[in-house]
Amino acid sequence: MRIGILSDTHNLLRPEVKEALKGCDVILHAGDICERKILDELQRIAPARAVRGNGDKEWAEHIPQSLELELAGLRFYMTHKKKDLPQDLSPYDIVLFGHSHQYTEEKKGNTLLLNPGSCGPRRFHQPITLAVMEVNENREYTVQRIDIPHEKKEDIPAPAPGDMRKIIEGVVKETQKGKSAEDISKKLRIPQTLAEQIARLYVTHPGVTTEGIMAKMGL
């Protein structure tokens, strides 16, 4: 069985991601889908199962926050945030989560904890990733990390920490006024992509602080 594993698409399903998922028997999405059309596109590739992320609003009320399922004889558990995982992971072979936009694989006992990273909009220097798992008839599995090349226009130079704090505070203030990312980028003289990323983090993480946004950006 071939299983596609992804997370944090944030309303962007890249052609390279769809190509990587071809031939999968099932697709698992660990949340922050952001629009129904992304799931619809995935369903056209293979049966897709998903959990709801903090960025998935009213449209996703029917999507569970956590999911338990068995595939190819392996027991899976999936949720969006690592902090929401059960304390006892021993009943599961594979545990999936997302949210951090950072690819990680960690073995705890006989359980694999896997975060496929984000294959949606690029966040600063972080890579664009997903995973594909192959399971044989003996329940033995391999995981392939897939890195999606990004265009140079997606690169955003990271300002100095002091400057970044001022930029984030400015973007948050303008976002609260209902300003668009295009207007914010012109007013603050920053790349529009940077304004979009900061605004998205602010909107999808209610109550987040400036330091919290910096941490999520990997700064």
Backbone as a chain_set.jsonl record, in Angstrom:
{"seq": "MRIGILSDTHNLLRPEVKEALKGCDVILHAGDICERKILDELQRIAPARAVRGNGDKEWAEHIPQSLELELAGLRFYMTHKKKDLPQDLSPYDIVLFGHSHQYTEEKKGNTLLLNPGSCGPRRFHQPITLAVMEVNENREYTVQRIDIPHEKKEDIPAPAPGDMRKIIEGVVKETQKGKSAEDISKKLRIPQTLAEQIARLYVTHPGVTTEGIMAKMGL", "coords": {"N": [[0.838, -1.195, 0.0], [0.463, 2.22, -0.764], [0.824, 5.275, 0.772], [-0.032, 8.604, 0.913], [1.105, 11.384, 2.722], [0.437, 14.435, 4.156], [0.383, 17.914, 5.188], [-0.834, 21.116, 6.358], [-1.49, 22.653, 3.979], [-2.733, 25.03, 3.495], [-4.582, 26.156, 1.639], [-3.262, 25.855, -0.783], [-2.45, 23.744, -3.282], [0.082, 22.414, -4.713], [1.202, 21.75, -8.09], [3.386, 19.994, -8.166], [3.08, 18.597, -5.808], [0.696, 17.211, -6.232], [1.581, 15.58, -8.279], [3.474, 14.035, -6.918], [1.788, 12.565, -5.319], [0.499, 10.848, -6.978], [-0.555, 7.572, -7.731], [-0.875, 6.804, -5.132], [-2.67, 4.903, -2.705], [-4.222, 5.858, -0.707], [-4.726, 9.031, 0.884], [-3.541, 11.019, 3.525], [-4.288, 13.828, 5.427], [-3.055, 16.158, 7.63], [-4.322, 18.47, 8.62], [-5.106, 22.089, 8.712], [-6.109, 22.817, 6.161], [-7.747, 24.642, 4.928], [-9.523, 25.321, 2.767], [-12.379, 23.76, 1.276], [-12.024, 22.949, -1.371], [-9.445, 21.992, -1.647], [-9.435, 19.463, -0.422], [-11.241, 18.275, -2.158], [-9.747, 18.216, -4.519], [-7.708, 16.482, -3.743], [-9.184, 14.16, -3.344], [-9.69, 13.437, -5.914], [-7.384, 12.297, -6.658], [-6.845, 10.154, -4.897], [-8.618, 8.238, -2.351], [-9.199, 10.365, 0.381], [-8.399, 11.204, 3.723], [-8.861, 13.332, 6.519], [-7.932, 15.576, 9.227], [-9.109, 18.26, 11.303], [-7.604, 21.435, 11.324], [-6.28, 24.323, 13.158], [-6.616, 26.405, 11.45], [-8.774, 25.772, 9.946], [-11.962, 26.588, 9.413], [-15.485, 27.372, 9.69], [-16.422, 25.854, 7.484], [-15.283, 23.397, 7.847], [-16.425, 22.049, 9.955], [-17.483, 19.493, 10.09], [-15.319, 17.861, 9.934], [-13.209, 15.718, 11.758], [-11.318, 16.399, 14.794], [-9.413, 14.644, 15.553], [-8.242, 11.421, 14.466], [-8.561, 7.951, 14.185], [-7.401, 5.117, 12.538], [-7.039, 2.112, 10.559], [-4.655, 0.925, 8.348], [-3.412, -1.184, 5.909], [-2.891, -3.043, 7.866], [-1.623, -1.576, 9.827], [-1.844, 0.554, 12.678], [-3.088, 3.758, 12.834], [-2.885, 7.09, 14.136], [-4.074, 10.364, 14.018], [-3.762, 13.864, 14.315], [-3.907, 17.491, 14.433], [-2.178, 19.198, 15.99], [0.771, 18.594, 17.813], [0.72, 18.75, 20.576], [-1.775, 17.878, 21.214], [-1.808, 15.168, 21.112], [-2.506, 11.811, 22.297], [-1.562, 10.792, 25.617], [-0.616, 8.218, 25.961], [0.883, 6.511, 23.525], [1.314, 3.985, 22.708], [-0.667, 2.175, 21.658], [-0.605, 2.607, 18.94], [0.844, 2.327, 15.673], [1.693, 4.247, 13.861], [1.861, 7.7, 14.218], [0.529, 10.735, 13.326], [0.95, 14.227, 12.716], [0.827, 17.858, 12.37], [1.144, 21.295, 11.844], [3.53, 22.706, 12.781], [4.963, 23.171, 10.492], [7.364, 21.98, 10.008], [9.338, 19.314, 9.025], [9.495, 16.226, 10.664], [10.697, 13.148, 12.002], [10.287, 10.713, 14.418], [11.003, 8.115, 16.638], [9.228, 6.455, 19.115], [9.464, 4.03, 21.262], [7.799, 1.431, 19.751], [6.437, 3.042, 18.094], [6.021, 5.3, 15.425], [6.429, 8.724, 15.166], [5.357, 11.181, 13.072], [5.737, 14.145, 11.339], [4.791, 15.624, 8.457], [5.6, 18.095, 7.609], [5.089, 21.191, 5.811], [3.434, 21.636, 2.719], [2.328, 23.751, 1.553], [1.992, 27.313, 1.175], [5.218, 28.768, 1.214], [7.144, 29.256, 4.14], [9.307, 31.546, 5.01], [12.627, 30.416, 5.27], [12.014, 27.776, 5.423], [11.722, 24.389, 4.285], [9.688, 22.908, 1.633], [7.61, 20.312, 2.075], [6.446, 16.87, 2.014], [5.289, 13.503, 2.706], [5.65, 10.091, 1.682], [4.479, 6.93, 2.316], [5.321, 3.519, 2.136], [3.908, 0.373, 2.478], [4.396, -3.05, 3.036], [3.24, -6.476, 2.498], [3.848, -7.672, 4.866], [3.475, -5.862, 6.832], [5.574, -4.159, 7.074], [7.166, -1.05, 6.832], [8.281, 1.797, 4.9], [9.375, 5.17, 4.856], [9.312, 7.917, 2.783], [10.698, 11.01, 2.526], [9.651, 13.848, 0.79], [10.876, 16.532, -0.905], [9.865, 19.585, -2.185], [10.933, 21.544, -4.805], [11.369, 25.103, -4.678], [10.385, 28.243, -6.098], [12.487, 31.08, -6.74], [11.164, 33.435, -6.202], [9.679, 32.864, -4.02], [11.338, 33.012, -1.912], [12.042, 34.792, 1.019], [13.856, 37.312, 2.4], [15.092, 37.204, 5.686], [14.599, 39.669, 7.998], [16.602, 41.455, 10.481], [16.222, 40.448, 13.951], [15.286, 42.603, 15.628], [14.221, 44.404, 13.769], [12.317, 42.754, 12.643], [10.459, 42.39, 14.707], [9.259, 44.923, 14.811], [8.17, 44.994, 12.264], [6.319, 42.866, 12.357], [4.588, 43.783, 14.378], [3.615, 46.016, 13.062], [2.309, 44.87, 10.834], [0.342, 43.334, 12.115], [-1.147, 45.36, 13.35], [-2.156, 46.747, 11.102], [-3.565, 44.673, 9.909], [-5.574, 44.279, 11.78], [-7.038, 46.506, 11.229], [-8.26, 45.762, 8.976], [-6.89, 45.887, 6.597], [-5.561, 44.956, 3.379], [-3.102, 42.481, 2.339], [-1.625, 43.452, 0.239], [-1.936, 46.253, 0.479], [-0.752, 46.572, 2.976], [1.882, 45.761, 2.494], [2.748, 47.792, 0.796], [2.514, 50.058, 2.425], [4.23, 49.488, 4.603], [6.498, 48.914, 3.268], [7.474, 46.324, 2.631], [7.97, 42.933, 1.407], [5.112, 41.618, -0.286], [4.501, 38.934, 0.104], [5.634, 38.426, 2.58], [4.046, 40.047, 4.231], [1.63, 38.698, 3.881], [2.195, 36.188, 5.054], [2.684, 36.836, 7.768], [0.228, 38.02, 8.461], [-1.464, 35.83, 8.051], [-0.578, 34.035, 10.016], [-1.243, 35.498, 12.298], [-4.044, 35.659, 12.084], [-4.838, 32.964, 12.05], [-3.961, 31.997, 14.451], [-5.279, 32.794, 17.1], [-4.691, 35.251, 19.567], [-1.956, 35.021, 19.516], [1.387, 36.078, 20.216], [3.877, 38.628, 19.384], [6.411, 37.45, 19.666], [5.613, 34.831, 19.507], [4.755, 34.626, 16.848], [7.193, 35.077, 15.59], [8.572, 32.793, 16.42], [7.103, 30.789, 15.147], [7.768, 31.369, 12.59], [10.273, 30.484, 12.522], [12.322, 32.101, 13.382]], "CA": [[0.0, 0.0, 0.0], [1.18, 3.494, -0.854], [0.055, 6.254, 1.537], [0.459, 9.97, 0.863], [0.926, 12.054, 4.018], [0.746, 15.852, 4.022], [-0.256, 18.793, 6.171], [-0.648, 22.568, 6.247], [-1.503, 23.124, 2.599], [-3.157, 26.438, 3.555], [-5.279, 26.543, 0.407], [-2.382, 25.763, -1.949], [-2.07, 22.389, -3.656], [1.035, 22.605, -5.797], [1.234, 20.678, -9.101], [4.414, 19.011, -7.8], [2.519, 17.767, -4.741], [-0.25, 16.3, -6.875], [2.373, 14.598, -9.019], [4.081, 13.13, -5.936], [0.743, 11.731, -4.724], [-0.032, 9.914, -7.963], [-0.268, 6.176, -7.415], [-1.195, 6.508, -3.728], [-3.94, 4.221, -2.466], [-4.966, 6.714, 0.215], [-4.014, 10.258, 1.265], [-3.86, 11.497, 4.866], [-3.98, 15.26, 5.562], [-3.04, 16.438, 9.069], [-4.97, 19.71, 9.035], [-4.862, 23.397, 8.095], [-6.442, 22.648, 4.749], [-8.222, 26.02, 4.738], [-10.71, 25.382, 1.904], [-12.905, 22.474, 0.858], [-11.576, 22.577, -2.715], [-8.193, 21.232, -1.53], [-9.825, 18.067, -0.21], [-11.867, 17.792, -3.39], [-8.664, 17.908, -5.457], [-7.03, 15.281, -3.254], [-10.074, 13.024, -3.558], [-9.605, 13.043, -7.314], [-6.154, 11.511, -6.791], [-7.049, 8.925, -4.116], [-9.452, 8.507, -1.167], [-8.471, 11.229, 1.309], [-8.908, 11.38, 5.084], [-8.243, 14.536, 7.072], [-8.353, 16.121, 10.518], [-9.301, 19.707, 11.26], [-6.558, 22.247, 11.929], [-6.749, 25.58, 13.745], [-6.951, 27.308, 10.365], [-9.965, 25.258, 9.254], [-13.069, 27.251, 10.107], [-16.852, 26.831, 9.674], [-16.634, 24.863, 6.429], [-14.679, 22.122, 8.246], [-16.987, 21.6, 11.23], [-17.758, 18.058, 10.026], [-14.051, 17.128, 9.919], [-12.828, 15.468, 13.154], [-10.049, 16.95, 15.27], [-8.472, 13.527, 15.605], [-8.716, 10.306, 13.662], [-7.91, 6.658, 14.336], [-7.754, 4.228, 11.442], [-6.099, 1.036, 10.266], [-4.308, 0.817, 6.937], [-2.422, -2.228, 5.631], [-2.578, -3.721, 9.122], [-0.985, -0.652, 10.767], [-2.783, 1.411, 13.404], [-2.725, 5.17, 12.69], [-3.58, 8.148, 14.873], [-3.74, 11.64, 13.383], [-4.35, 15.119, 14.787], [-3.153, 18.599, 13.845], [-1.116, 19.708, 16.861], [1.467, 17.557, 18.592], [0.332, 18.845, 21.982], [-3.076, 17.236, 21.39], [-1.676, 13.714, 21.003], [-2.76, 11.083, 23.546], [-0.363, 10.574, 26.433], [-0.161, 6.863, 25.673], [0.904, 6.289, 22.076], [1.663, 2.585, 22.446], [-1.615, 1.41, 20.829], [-0.53, 2.988, 17.539], [2.097, 2.119, 14.947], [2.054, 5.505, 13.206], [1.162, 8.874, 14.737], [0.741, 11.839, 12.39], [0.516, 15.558, 13.129], [1.387, 18.914, 11.54], [1.085, 22.585, 12.531], [4.796, 23.43, 12.919], [5.543, 23.364, 9.159], [8.719, 21.429, 10.023], [9.347, 17.86, 8.864], [10.184, 15.481, 11.725], [10.422, 11.733, 12.23], [10.779, 10.344, 15.742], [10.52, 6.808, 17.079], [9.015, 6.283, 20.554], [9.136, 2.619, 21.375], [7.484, 0.876, 18.437], [5.563, 4.006, 17.42], [6.656, 6.359, 14.643], [5.785, 10.039, 15.152], [5.729, 11.786, 11.796], [5.181, 15.419, 10.886], [5.246, 15.745, 7.078], [5.915, 19.479, 7.278], [4.075, 21.917, 5.033], [3.66, 21.735, 1.265], [1.555, 24.903, 1.11], [2.825, 28.507, 0.993], [6.509, 28.636, 1.899], [7.354, 30.161, 5.272], [10.711, 31.925, 5.085], [13.629, 29.494, 4.751], [11.613, 26.399, 5.663], [11.495, 23.615, 3.059], [8.329, 22.505, 1.269], [7.758, 18.859, 2.184], [5.391, 15.914, 2.332], [5.862, 12.165, 2.858], [4.944, 8.951, 1.102], [4.79, 5.699, 3.042], [5.07, 2.258, 1.45], [3.718, -0.715, 3.443], [4.304, -4.319, 2.324], [2.266, -7.448, 3.018], [4.264, -8.068, 6.214], [3.272, -4.688, 7.683], [6.829, -3.424, 7.153], [6.965, 0.207, 6.116], [9.348, 2.762, 4.67], [8.865, 6.532, 4.686], [10.117, 8.766, 1.908], [10.48, 12.458, 2.597], [9.685, 14.47, -0.537], [11.101, 17.978, -0.876], [9.407, 20.252, -3.395], [11.735, 22.744, -5.107], [10.599, 26.337, -4.66], [10.868, 29.3, -6.974], [13.197, 32.128, -6.019], [10.244, 34.49, -5.761], [9.117, 32.465, -2.737], [12.312, 33.322, -0.877], [11.866, 36.084, 1.681], [14.979, 37.541, 3.306], [14.667, 37.408, 7.074], [15.215, 40.86, 8.593], [17.148, 41.291, 11.826], [15.145, 40.26, 14.94], [14.695, 43.858, 16.068], [13.407, 44.919, 12.674], [11.181, 41.859, 12.448], [9.444, 42.686, 15.726], [8.544, 46.127, 14.37], [7.385, 44.631, 11.078], [5.18, 42.054, 12.793], [3.65, 44.66, 15.082], [2.969, 46.852, 12.059], [1.383, 44.052, 10.041], [-0.793, 42.993, 12.972], [-1.953, 46.572, 13.52], [-2.872, 47.011, 9.851], [-4.513, 43.569, 9.716], [-6.71, 44.576, 12.655], [-7.824, 47.554, 10.561], [-8.89, 45.186, 7.803], [-6.114, 46.189, 5.398], [-5.113, 43.802, 2.607], [-1.653, 42.26, 2.351], [-1.037, 44.35, -0.766], [-1.871, 47.594, 1.075], [0.214, 46.538, 4.083], [3.24, 45.693, 1.942], [3.085, 49.113, 0.268], [2.667, 51.013, 3.52], [5.396, 49.158, 5.431], [7.624, 48.7, 2.359], [7.968, 44.958, 2.807], [7.393, 42.061, 0.377], [3.714, 41.241, -0.043], [4.479, 37.568, 0.627], [5.923, 38.526, 4.012], [2.829, 40.562, 4.874], [0.629, 37.627, 3.856], [2.554, 35.16, 6.024], [2.471, 37.35, 9.132], [-1.216, 38.182, 8.656], [-2.069, 34.503, 8.154], [-0.254, 33.502, 11.346], [-2.016, 36.256, 13.283], [-5.467, 35.321, 11.966], [-5.096, 31.548, 12.332], [-3.526, 31.667, 15.815], [-5.821, 33.855, 17.959], [-3.968, 35.524, 20.813], [-0.51, 34.825, 19.364], [2.203, 37.26, 20.475], [4.917, 38.895, 18.392], [7.43, 36.41, 19.818], [5.026, 33.582, 19.027], [4.802, 34.663, 15.388], [8.591, 34.89, 15.216], [8.914, 31.39, 16.64], [6.458, 29.997, 14.108], [8.5, 31.64, 11.357], [11.598, 29.902, 12.63], [13.317, 33.167, 13.592]], "C": [[0.871, 1.243, 0.0], [0.298, 4.579, -0.236], [0.709, 7.629, 1.417], [0.133, 10.686, 2.164], [1.359, 13.513, 3.87], [0.0, 16.659, 5.076], [-0.056, 20.239, 5.758], [-0.508, 23.024, 4.792], [-1.974, 24.575, 2.504], [-3.676, 26.941, 2.205], [-4.37, 26.597, -0.821], [-1.998, 24.313, -2.179], [-1.211, 22.488, -4.916], [0.961, 21.46, -6.816], [2.246, 19.593, -8.755], [3.925, 18.079, -6.698], [1.55, 16.746, -5.335], [0.485, 15.207, -7.653], [2.978, 13.567, -8.063], [3.065, 12.158, -5.35], [0.135, 10.738, -5.715], [0.377, 8.491, -7.615], [-0.523, 5.819, -5.966], [-2.553, 5.817, -3.638], [-4.836, 5.025, -1.536], [-4.088, 7.913, 0.549], [-4.492, 10.691, 2.643], [-3.382, 12.942, 4.997], [-4.143, 15.644, 7.031], [-3.477, 17.854, 9.428], [-4.378, 20.991, 8.476], [-4.932, 23.251, 6.572], [-6.852, 24.01, 4.195], [-9.362, 26.2, 3.736], [-11.078, 23.985, 1.431], [-12.322, 22.008, -0.474], [-10.269, 21.778, -2.677], [-8.491, 19.753, -1.318], [-10.458, 17.474, -1.458], [-10.806, 17.402, -4.416], [-7.928, 16.639, -5.041], [-7.867, 14.036, -3.514], [-10.036, 12.549, -5.003], [-8.336, 12.222, -7.589], [-6.31, 10.148, -6.113], [-7.998, 9.254, -2.967], [-8.645, 9.27, -0.123], [-9.182, 11.291, 2.654], [-8.166, 12.553, 5.714], [-8.731, 14.794, 8.488], [-8.393, 17.636, 10.388], [-8.152, 20.416, 11.965], [-7.117, 23.546, 12.475], [-7.096, 26.606, 12.678], [-8.173, 26.876, 9.572], [-11.208, 25.715, 10.016], [-14.41, 26.563, 9.849], [-17.056, 25.721, 8.645], [-16.201, 23.461, 6.862], [-15.265, 21.556, 9.535], [-17.256, 20.095, 11.255], [-16.484, 17.215, 10.063], [-13.582, 16.934, 11.365], [-11.496, 16.124, 13.515], [-8.988, 15.874, 15.416], [-9.091, 12.343, 14.879], [-7.893, 9.065, 13.976], [-8.345, 5.775, 13.174], [-6.68, 3.167, 11.268], [-5.912, 0.936, 8.765], [-3.21, -0.224, 6.788], [-1.97, -2.931, 6.909], [-1.883, -2.85, 10.151], [-2.037, 0.25, 11.395], [-2.266, 2.85, 13.376], [-3.532, 6.034, 13.653], [-3.13, 9.466, 14.245], [-4.482, 12.789, 14.053], [-3.476, 16.249, 14.281], [-1.965, 19.024, 14.702], [-0.521, 18.584, 17.702], [1.015, 17.562, 20.05], [-1.006, 18.165, 22.264], [-3.012, 15.714, 21.241], [-2.01, 13.038, 22.329], [-1.459, 10.879, 24.318], [0.246, 9.203, 26.153], [-0.262, 6.606, 24.175], [1.138, 4.83, 21.708], [0.63, 1.808, 21.631], [-1.442, 1.638, 19.33], [0.846, 2.684, 16.951], [2.614, 3.428, 14.364], [1.212, 6.63, 13.794], [1.537, 10.067, 13.862], [0.23, 13.154, 12.978], [1.186, 16.577, 12.223], [1.618, 20.165, 12.355], [2.409, 23.361, 12.535], [5.441, 23.784, 11.584], [6.964, 22.807, 9.068], [8.667, 19.908, 9.994], [10.116, 17.214, 10.018], [9.757, 14.018, 11.685], [11.056, 11.356, 13.555], [10.177, 9.006, 16.14], [10.414, 6.798, 18.601], [8.551, 4.854, 20.77], [8.949, 2.044, 19.979], [6.628, 1.823, 17.599], [6.377, 5.05, 16.675], [5.817, 7.62, 14.733], [6.287, 10.774, 13.924], [4.979, 13.091, 11.566], [5.685, 15.625, 9.464], [5.657, 17.153, 6.671], [4.786, 20.135, 6.507], [4.444, 21.899, 3.553], [2.773, 22.828, 0.678], [2.463, 26.099, 0.886], [4.104, 28.412, 1.813], [6.642, 29.691, 2.995], [8.849, 30.397, 5.443], [11.61, 30.843, 4.513], [13.207, 28.036, 4.883], [11.349, 25.664, 4.35], [10.015, 23.301, 2.848], [8.341, 20.982, 1.184], [6.424, 18.136, 2.348], [6.06, 14.56, 2.452], [5.006, 11.148, 2.127], [5.425, 7.697, 1.817], [4.42, 4.491, 2.189], [4.988, 1.156, 2.513], [3.587, -2.023, 2.658], [3.337, -5.274, 3.026], [2.612, -7.935, 4.421], [4.143, -6.932, 7.225], [4.571, -3.919, 7.914], [6.693, -2.166, 6.296], [8.27, 0.976, 5.928], [8.691, 4.122, 4.442], [9.831, 7.318, 3.815], [9.727, 10.219, 2.116], [10.615, 13.029, 1.189], [9.808, 15.98, -0.364], [10.7, 18.563, -2.222], [10.275, 21.48, -3.643], [10.845, 23.983, -5.13], [11.207, 27.344, -5.611], [11.534, 30.392, -6.145], [12.267, 33.207, -5.498], [9.594, 34.144, -4.428], [10.081, 32.721, -1.594], [12.038, 34.701, -0.297], [13.049, 36.287, 2.612], [14.468, 37.837, 4.709], [15.357, 38.643, 7.649], [15.813, 40.531, 9.953], [16.003, 41.193, 12.827], [14.482, 41.552, 15.388], [13.781, 44.457, 15.021], [12.154, 44.07, 12.506], [10.083, 42.115, 13.477], [8.602, 43.894, 15.308], [7.654, 45.816, 13.173], [6.143, 43.847, 11.482], [4.139, 42.91, 13.484], [2.904, 45.544, 14.095], [1.954, 46.087, 11.233], [0.149, 43.704, 10.854], [-1.727, 44.19, 13.123], [-2.786, 46.851, 12.27], [-3.889, 45.916, 9.548], [-5.762, 43.784, 10.559], [-7.612, 45.648, 12.053], [-8.533, 47.031, 9.316], [-8.148, 45.454, 6.508], [-5.683, 44.904, 4.697], [-3.595, 43.678, 2.682], [-0.96, 43.185, 1.358], [-0.888, 45.758, -0.204], [-0.816, 47.654, 2.178], [1.643, 46.556, 3.54], [3.68, 47.059, 1.402], [3.354, 50.104, 1.395], [3.943, 50.763, 4.316], [6.66, 48.914, 4.597], [8.296, 47.353, 2.628], [7.37, 44.098, 1.69], [5.96, 41.662, 0.724], [3.612, 39.837, 0.542], [4.742, 37.559, 2.122], [4.697, 39.03, 4.766], [1.761, 39.482, 4.95], [0.928, 36.573, 4.91], [2.291, 35.612, 7.457], [0.982, 37.469, 9.416], [-1.889, 36.828, 8.828], [-1.811, 33.889, 9.531], [-1.075, 34.194, 12.429], [-3.48, 35.827, 13.276], [-5.745, 33.883, 12.393], [-4.635, 31.106, 13.719], [-3.998, 32.784, 16.76], [-5.021, 34.011, 19.249], [-2.465, 35.372, 20.696], [0.224, 36.148, 19.577], [3.194, 37.476, 19.333], [5.997, 37.822, 18.452], [6.911, 35.074, 19.313], [5.048, 33.507, 17.507], [6.236, 34.451, 14.903], [9.008, 33.427, 15.351], [8.343, 30.504, 15.546], [7.113, 30.217, 12.75], [9.9, 31.055, 11.383], [12.702, 30.928, 12.835], [13.832, 33.156, 15.02]], "O": [[1.892, 1.302, 0.685], [-0.838, 4.781, -0.665], [1.873, 7.797, 1.779], [-0.994, 10.603, 2.654], [2.501, 13.796, 3.506], [-0.89, 16.154, 5.76], [0.786, 20.547, 4.914], [0.461, 23.689, 4.425], [-1.65, 25.272, 1.542], [-3.269, 27.991, 1.706], [-4.669, 27.299, -1.787], [-1.297, 23.717, -1.362], [-1.72, 22.628, -6.029], [0.684, 20.321, -6.44], [2.008, 18.413, -9.013], [4.307, 16.91, -6.654], [1.582, 15.567, -4.983], [0.056, 14.054, -7.678], [2.995, 12.372, -8.359], [3.424, 11.057, -4.932], [-0.659, 9.882, -5.325], [1.524, 8.239, -7.247], [-0.403, 4.653, -5.593], [-3.467, 6.118, -4.406], [-6.06, 4.892, -1.571], [-2.861, 7.827, 0.504], [-5.694, 10.73, 2.907], [-2.223, 13.249, 4.717], [-5.217, 15.483, 7.61], [-3.04, 18.386, 10.448], [-3.312, 20.994, 7.859], [-3.982, 23.514, 5.835], [-6.375, 24.457, 3.152], [-10.113, 27.169, 3.855], [-10.211, 23.138, 1.214], [-12.144, 20.809, -0.687], [-10.011, 20.975, -3.574], [-7.881, 18.892, -1.952], [-10.237, 16.306, -1.779], [-10.939, 16.387, -5.101], [-7.567, 15.818, -5.885], [-7.333, 12.983, -3.862], [-10.32, 11.385, -5.282], [-8.229, 11.545, -8.611], [-5.953, 9.118, -6.683], [-8.171, 10.427, -2.634], [-7.533, 8.868, 0.221], [-10.405, 11.414, 2.719], [-6.975, 12.742, 5.468], [-9.784, 14.309, 8.902], [-7.792, 18.216, 9.484], [-7.772, 20.041, 13.075], [-8.295, 23.846, 12.281], [-7.795, 27.579, 12.963], [-8.564, 27.553, 8.621], [-11.46, 25.269, 11.136], [-14.483, 25.335, 9.794], [-17.778, 24.758, 8.903], [-16.68, 22.462, 6.326], [-14.665, 20.672, 10.147], [-17.256, 19.486, 12.325], [-16.552, 15.994, 10.206], [-13.561, 17.899, 12.128], [-10.658, 16.37, 12.648], [-7.794, 16.17, 15.403], [-10.307, 12.273, 14.7], [-6.664, 9.126, 14.027], [-9.534, 5.697, 12.864], [-5.561, 3.304, 11.762], [-6.879, 0.872, 8.006], [-2.188, -0.15, 7.47], [-0.822, -3.36, 7.024], [-1.577, -3.324, 11.245], [-2.994, 0.66, 10.739], [-1.157, 3.131, 13.829], [-4.695, 5.753, 13.946], [-1.945, 9.658, 13.974], [-5.679, 12.696, 14.324], [-2.397, 15.992, 13.746], [-0.86, 19.192, 14.186], [-1.24, 17.735, 18.229], [0.935, 16.511, 20.685], [-1.338, 17.903, 23.42], [-4.047, 15.047, 21.242], [-1.816, 13.638, 23.386], [-0.383, 10.805, 23.725], [1.467, 9.049, 26.114], [-1.358, 6.498, 23.626], [1.158, 4.479, 20.528], [1.008, 0.849, 20.957], [-2.063, 0.941, 18.527], [1.867, 2.77, 17.633], [3.817, 3.689, 14.369], [-0.013, 6.524, 13.859], [2.716, 10.37, 13.68], [-0.798, 13.183, 13.654], [2.022, 16.214, 11.395], [2.216, 20.114, 13.43], [2.4, 24.571, 12.309], [6.36, 24.602, 11.537], [7.693, 23.14, 8.134], [8.026, 19.287, 10.841], [11.245, 17.603, 10.315], [8.61, 13.696, 11.376], [12.228, 11.646, 13.792], [8.973, 8.794, 15.994], [11.384, 7.094, 19.298], [7.401, 4.509, 20.499], [9.833, 2.154, 19.129], [6.152, 1.454, 16.525], [7.315, 5.622, 17.23], [4.628, 7.6, 14.415], [7.491, 10.968, 13.751], [3.749, 13.133, 11.595], [6.889, 15.786, 9.265], [6.022, 17.384, 5.519], [3.646, 19.672, 6.555], [5.596, 22.115, 3.179], [2.497, 22.845, -0.522], [3.601, 25.926, 0.449], [4.07, 28.018, 2.979], [6.299, 30.858, 2.802], [9.566, 29.54, 5.961], [11.39, 30.39, 3.39], [13.961, 27.143, 4.495], [10.813, 26.248, 3.408], [9.202, 23.414, 3.766], [9.008, 20.418, 0.318], [5.421, 18.718, 2.762], [7.28, 14.465, 2.316], [3.797, 11.322, 1.975], [6.625, 7.439, 1.909], [3.343, 4.444, 1.595], [5.885, 1.022, 3.345], [2.78, -2.116, 1.733], [2.703, -4.917, 4.018], [1.777, -8.539, 5.095], [4.649, -7.031, 8.343], [4.661, -3.118, 8.845], [6.174, -2.212, 5.181], [9.223, 0.823, 6.692], [7.589, 4.208, 3.901], [11.029, 7.37, 4.092], [8.578, 10.607, 1.909], [11.576, 12.73, 0.48], [8.952, 16.62, 0.245], [11.143, 18.093, -3.27], [10.352, 22.364, -2.79], [9.692, 23.912, -5.557], [12.404, 27.3, -5.895], [11.183, 30.6, -4.984], [12.542, 33.826, -4.47], [9.022, 35.014, -3.772], [9.691, 32.656, -0.429], [11.827, 35.663, -1.036], [13.23, 35.498, 3.539], [13.535, 38.618, 4.894], [16.582, 38.658, 7.775], [15.562, 39.462, 10.51], [14.937, 41.769, 12.609], [13.259, 41.609, 15.517], [12.7, 44.955, 15.336], [11.067, 44.592, 12.258], [8.9, 42.059, 13.144], [7.378, 43.881, 15.439], [6.53, 46.308, 13.077], [5.043, 44.13, 11.006], [2.945, 42.785, 13.213], [1.71, 45.797, 14.258], [0.864, 46.588, 10.959], [-0.969, 43.77, 10.345], [-2.947, 44.051, 13.035], [-3.975, 47.155, 12.365], [-4.954, 46.192, 8.995], [-6.875, 43.507, 10.113], [-8.809, 45.69, 12.337], [-9.305, 47.748, 8.68], [-8.708, 45.271, 5.427], [-5.466, 43.881, 5.347], [-2.894, 44.626, 3.036], [0.154, 43.646, 1.603], [0.153, 46.392, -0.38], [-0.086, 48.637, 2.308], [2.504, 47.27, 4.054], [4.844, 47.437, 1.535], [4.3, 50.89, 1.332], [4.656, 51.703, 4.666], [7.748, 48.732, 5.142], [9.508, 47.264, 2.822], [6.37, 44.487, 1.086], [5.641, 41.401, 1.884], [2.745, 39.57, 1.374], [4.142, 36.772, 2.855], [4.351, 38.497, 5.82], [1.068, 39.358, 5.96], [0.015, 36.109, 5.593], [1.741, 34.859, 8.261], [0.518, 37.068, 10.483], [-2.788, 36.685, 9.657], [-2.706, 33.298, 10.136], [-1.546, 33.55, 13.366], [-4.086, 35.652, 14.333], [-6.766, 33.608, 13.023], [-4.886, 29.97, 14.122], [-3.199, 33.625, 17.172], [-4.716, 33.032, 19.931], [-1.754, 35.574, 21.68], [-0.256, 37.206, 19.171], [3.338, 36.638, 18.442], [6.451, 37.337, 17.416], [7.666, 34.276, 18.758], [5.325, 32.451, 16.938], [6.47, 33.735, 13.93], [9.713, 32.893, 14.495], [9.006, 29.583, 15.072], [7.028, 29.366, 11.865], [10.628, 31.118, 10.392], [13.864, 30.679, 12.514], [14.673, 33.98, 15.379]]}, "num_chains": 1, "name": "protein.A"}
